[in-house]
Amino acid sequence: MGTIPENLRDAVAKARVDVAALHAELPRWGLVVWTAGNVSQRVRGEAADGSEDLLVIKPSGVTYDELTPESMVVCDLEGTLVDGDRSPSSDTAAHAYVYRHMSDVGGVVHTHSTYATAWAARREPVPCVLTMIADEFGGEIPIGPFALIGDDSIGRGIVETLRESRSPAVLMANHGPFTIGKDARAAVKAAVMVEEVARTVHISRQLGDPVPMATSDVDSLYDRYQNVYGR
Ligand SMILES: O=C(CO)[C@@H](O)[C@@H](O)COP(=O)(O)O
């Protein structure tokens, strides 16, 4: 196990506090059962190519009520443990792959939230039929390829799918949602929103076919929400 470089120790300590707190949002918003979800945040090193970056993620198999800043695990972007008393999340390789290949991404979240995962089981993208989908996802919420856990397959599928979409969420086939953001808080927001819109569209389809929105309207809404809303 390595050590945290002196110049990153304060940033890692803050990320541990932030990531521990953000994990509490997963059960709060009904996105997880037991330990079935994880949040990570990138900690940027001084190297311009990101080679010194680290990630802070939850320890594997620990319930959310037991998570503390001190229990958060630190890894390099190869997924190798740098600091921590427990094994990192079993999805660390996927998070690390995303950070290595999407330099703008500062946070990654994975859940098995019910409605989003139901769409993933059907391998059906969530259509852009709500202004909230246009706002947050900029179009349909895509399906990523089926991939087994244990190597870079899931991470590769996330990156290859999201590179072709404005969406910060991908529904990995037969698995569940992964979301990205400029930081972990943005990725958690996307995880909350993808479950909400997946549920709404599911309910809408019980009584008929939701009506897709015009692309021009989607673009207008996305631009406003991403660049004006909340400023
Ligand atoms: O679904 C899986 C593994 O198949 C994981 O996402 C989930 O169990 C969470 O694992 P971790 O507790 O983060 O290692």
PDBQT file of the ligand as one rigid body, heavy atoms in Angstrom, charges set to zero:
ROOT
HETATM    1  O1  LIG A 301     -23.710  -4.977  -7.290  1.00  0.00    +0.000 OA
HETATM    2  C1  LIG A 301     -22.582  -4.974  -6.870  1.00  0.00    +0.000 C 
HETATM    3  C2  LIG A 301     -21.676  -6.140  -7.048  1.00  0.00    +0.000 C 
HETATM    4  O2  LIG A 301     -22.246  -7.057  -7.960  1.00  0.00    +0.000 OA
HETATM    5  C3  LIG A 301     -22.064  -3.778  -6.127  1.00  0.00    +0.000 C 
HETATM    6  O3  LIG A 301     -22.364  -2.646  -6.893  1.00  0.00    +0.000 OA
HETATM    7  C4  LIG A 301     -22.747  -3.595  -4.767  1.00  0.00    +0.000 C 
HETATM    8  O4  LIG A 301     -22.844  -4.847  -4.117  1.00  0.00    +0.000 OA
HETATM    9  C5  LIG A 301     -21.948  -2.624  -3.913  1.00  0.00    +0.000 C 
HETATM   10  O5  LIG A 301     -20.706  -3.228  -3.652  1.00  0.00    +0.000 OA
HETATM   11  P1  LIG A 301     -19.660  -2.507  -2.648  1.00  0.00    +0.000 P 
HETATM   12  O6  LIG A 301     -20.215  -2.620  -1.253  1.00  0.00    +0.000 OA
HETATM   13  O7  LIG A 301     -19.539  -1.051  -3.066  1.00  0.00    +0.000 OA
HETATM   14  O8  LIG A 301     -18.379  -3.289  -2.853  1.00  0.00    +0.000 OA
ENDROOT
TORSDOF 0
